[in-house]
Amino acid sequence: MHRVLKCCNESGYSLLEALFQLLIMGVFLHFAVLFYYWKQPIERQLEDYYATEWELFAIDLQSLLVNMEDFNVLMGNRSISLTNDRGTIEVGQSNYVIRKLTNLKGYIPLFTNVSDVIFTHEGHELNVEVTMLDGRKRERRFAIGIRQE
């Protein structure tokens, strides 16, 4: 009866099979360690979600401040008005958003979750101080490029 249950070519667990399984386990452990070290810098970078939005706002605002004909700070340092080849552009806060208005047609949001914004004009520089809803403060200086006629 013992012979019926045993297959003819069954010799057990071989050394080659064990080495192959160790190789596969080593590859998986290698990927797990790489994932762990990759995950930490990404989490640190995404910790402050609004940092990316702030940088995009800064790029947009700086591109507006190039080659202008006229520039003014309005409404008690709460908004700015500029004139360039695209027309008259106003950038200011409304509720919790800093938004852009071009030629009095439609608003485009530039930066969200804003509690307070202050624009100050000093020579050929614009200083923007923003207080976020969570209390964080951000500040940036922008170069103003006024076209000489």
Solvent accessible surface area in square Angstrom, and as a share of the most:
residue,aa,sasa,rsa
1,M,194,0.87
2,H,146,0.65
3,R,211,0.77
4,V,126,0.72
5,L,152,0.76
6,K,119,0.51
7,C,80,0.48
8,C,141,0.84
9,N,143,0.74
10,E,116,0.52
11,S,116,0.75
12,G,62,0.59
13,Y,145,0.55
14,S,52,0.33
15,L,135,0.67
16,L,140,0.70
17,E,85,0.38
18,A,26,0.20
19,L,97,0.48
20,F,123,0.51
21,Q,100,0.45
22,L,104,0.52
23,L,115,0.57
24,I,73,0.37
25,M,105,0.47
26,G,36,0.35
27,V,69,0.39
28,F,138,0.58
29,L,106,0.53
30,H,107,0.48
31,F,122,0.51
32,A,56,0.44
33,V,81,0.46
34,L,92,0.46
35,F,114,0.47
36,Y,116,0.44
37,Y,138,0.52
38,W,143,0.50
39,K,74,0.31
40,Q,67,0.30
41,P,64,0.41
42,I,61,0.31
43,E,91,0.41
44,R,151,0.55
45,Q,131,0.58
46,L,119,0.59
47,E,138,0.62
48,D,37,0.19
49,Y,151,0.58
50,Y,58,0.22
51,A,37,0.28
52,T,88,0.51
53,E,34,0.15
54,W,9,0.03
55,E,79,0.35
56,L,104,0.52
57,F,0,0.00
58,A,5,0.04
59,I,112,0.57
60,D,62,0.32
61,L,0,0.00
62,Q,58,0.26
63,S,58,0.37
64,L,4,0.02
65,L,0,0.00
66,V,86,0.50
67,N,77,0.39
68,M,0,0.00
69,E,76,0.34
70,D,68,0.35
71,F,15,0.06
72,N,68,0.35
73,V,42,0.24
74,L,63,0.31
75,M,140,0.63
76,G,67,0.65
77,N,61,0.31
78,R,93,0.34
79,S,7,0.04
80,I,0,0.00
81,S,17,0.11
82,L,1,0.01
83,T,39,0.23
84,N,7,0.04
85,D,117,0.61
86,R,128,0.47
87,G,20,0.19
88,T,62,0.36
89,I,1,0.01
90,E,62,0.28
91,V,0,0.00
92,G,12,0.12
93,Q,45,0.20
94,S,32,0.20
95,N,129,0.66
96,Y,126,0.48
97,V,40,0.23
98,I,0,0.00
99,R,71,0.26
100,K,32,0.13
101,L,18,0.09
102,T,39,0.23
103,N,69,0.35
104,L,144,0.72
105,K,160,0.68
106,G,53,0.51
107,Y,115,0.44
108,I,88,0.45
109,P,88,0.56
110,L,22,0.11
111,F,0,0.00
112,T,49,0.28
113,N,46,0.23
114,V,0,0.00
115,S,54,0.35
116,D,46,0.24
117,V,0,0.00
118,I,56,0.28
119,F,0,0.00
120,T,37,0.21
121,H,80,0.36
122,E,90,0.40
123,G,59,0.57
124,H,115,0.51
125,E,74,0.33
126,L,0,0.00
127,N,8,0.04
128,V,0,0.00
129,E,69,0.31
130,V,2,0.01
131,T,33,0.19
132,M,5,0.02
133,L,92,0.46
134,D,92,0.48
135,G,49,0.47
136,R,116,0.42
137,K,158,0.67
138,R,43,0.16
139,E,106,0.47
140,R,77,0.28
141,R,123,0.45
142,F,6,0.03
143,A,64,0.49
144,I,9,0.04
145,G,31,0.30
146,I,59,0.30
147,R,81,0.29
148,Q,150,0.67
149,E,185,0.83
